Amino acid sequence: ELESVAEVDVALPIGNGQTISQPLVVAFMLELLDPQRDQKILDVGSGSGWTTALLSYIVGNEGKVFGIENIN
């Protein structure tokens, strides 16, 4: 259903009144954060877990990423 927006740089709805951030915004956040291998990172308000997954890939097996989300 979202195939038509797979390559569009827009925030997309993920349900419960939430959106997944624009890819460009996430890239900018990650550039500023500058995560490194072996770091421990807490992702507060992790939503769909997309950014959490990207962070996990960056820190690798040596690091840890924890994501928390509150959905009522």
C-alpha positions in Angstrom: 0.0 0.0 0.0 2.9 2.4 0.6 5.0 1.3 -2.4 4.3 4.5 -4.2 6.0 6.5 -1.5 8.9 4.2 -0.8 11.4 6.6 -2.4 9.8 9.9 -1.4 11.4 12.0 1.3 8.3 12.6 3.5 7.1 11.6 6.9 4.9 8.5 6.6 2.0 7.5 9.0 2.6 4.3 11.0 -0.6 4.2 13.0 -1.7 5.4 16.4 -1.3 9.0 15.2 2.5 8.6 14.7 4.7 9.0 11.7 8.1 7.7 10.7 10.5 10.6 10.1 11.6 11.7 6.7 14.7 9.8 5.5 16.5 13.2 5.1 15.7 14.2 8.7 16.9 10.8 10.0 20.1 11.1 8.0 20.8 14.6 9.4 20.1 13.4 13.0 22.5 10.4 12.5 25.2 12.7 11.1 24.9 15.0 14.1 24.8 12.2 16.6 27.8 10.5 14.9 27.2 7.1 16.5 30.3 4.8 16.7 30.9 1.1 16.9 30.7 -0.2 20.5 28.5 2.6 21.8 25.5 2.1 24.0 22.5 4.2 22.8 19.0 4.8 24.2 16.4 5.8 21.5 13.5 7.4 23.5 10.4 7.5 21.4 11.5 4.9 19.0 8.2 4.6 17.2 8.4 2.0 14.5 12.0 1.1 15.4 13.4 2.2 12.0 15.9 4.6 13.5 16.7 2.1 16.2 17.5 -0.5 13.6 19.8 1.9 11.7 21.6 2.8 15.0 22.0 -0.9 15.8 23.6 -1.5 12.4 26.0 1.3 12.9 27.1 0.3 16.5 27.5 -3.3 15.4 27.8 -6.4 17.6 30.1 -4.5 19.9 27.5 -1.9 20.8 23.9 -1.9 22.1 20.9 0.1 21.2 17.8 0.2 23.3 14.5 1.6 22.0 11.5 2.5 24.1 8.1 3.7 23.0 4.8 4.5 24.8 1.7 3.8 22.8 -1.7 4.2 24.5 
